[in-house]
Amino acid sequence: MGSTSETGHIKNLAYFEDLISYCQAYGTTYNPSNAALTITQLQTVYTAAQTMMNNFKVQKTGFDNAINARRIAFEDIKPLATRIINALIASGAPKLTIDDAKGVNKKLQGSTSNKTATEMTTTEGTESPKGISTSQQSYDRLKDHFANLIQILSQTAQYNPNENELKIPQLQARLGALEAAKTSWIAAHTTFSNAIAERDALLYHPETGLKVIAQNVKVYIKSIFGSQSPQYKQVSGLKFTNKK
């Protein structure tokens, strides 16, 4: 389901198409001196906006997929770390080493507060990437704590479990997967942010945006037919909204 703000962008685009249709119906009477208000230019703006919105949807899907992939990559790190601690204890490692590992695991298990967990599940799914840096930092901390835990294991001769998923090479591979998921998220986040900026410029630029062009078209139609005319009542009913 699209967000309320996304629906607003789509409505603005649909109203702009209606506006062009009304202007075309006025025939030669609609003849603005301002080139930006000509039907040809309005059609050009509308086509560009359609292309931009399609690209925006593609980039948003890519960003959502990157969020999901990162979440999957990290979802069992905490229980895995607990298994590692138990395997380390069972290995006969020195108490100080075990204490160090437990300290790292404690940070790993508690690195995401309840507040941050909420942000990670609600902010990431929205249209805008504003505020997502908070959740990214949480993932960074998880990855760093996991890396620190692997370093302790790597320097502990007694740690040599038979379980394949607990062996150091497999843990290092898992760490690489976390890094890859994070990198993919960053790339998708950047591309999506650029798509939002492009959309906002095309639709809402204060001088050249689709919304201000539509308002100027309405004013021109009012100047032709008058404020009480059926023609102006047609276009004045098209309510273009601001970005939320």
Sequence and secondary structure as in RCSB ss.txt:
>XXXX:A:sequence
MGSTSETGHIKNLAYFEDLISYCQAYGTTYNPSNAALTITQLQTVYTAAQTMMNNFKVQKTGFDNAINARRIAFE
DIKPLATRIINALIASGAPKLTIDDAKGVNKKLQGSTSNKTATEMTTTEGTESPKGISTSQQSYDRLKDHFANLI
QILSQTAQYNPNENELKIPQLQARLGALEAAKTSWIAAHTTFSNAIAERDALLYHPETGLKVIAQNVKVYIKSIF
GSQSPQYKQVSGLKFTNKK
>XXXX:A:secstr
   HHHHHHHHHHHHHHHHHHHHHHTGGG   SSGGGSHHHHHHHHHHHHHHHHHHHHHHHHHHHHHHHHHHHHT
THHHHHHHHHHHHHHTT  HHHHHHHHHHHHHHHHSS HHHHHHHHHTTTSSS TTHHHHHHHHHHHHHHHHHHH
HHHHT TT   SSGGGSHHHHHHHHHHHHHHHHHHHHHHHHHHHHHHHHHHHHH TTTSHHHHHHHHHHHHHHHH
 TTSHHHHHHHT       
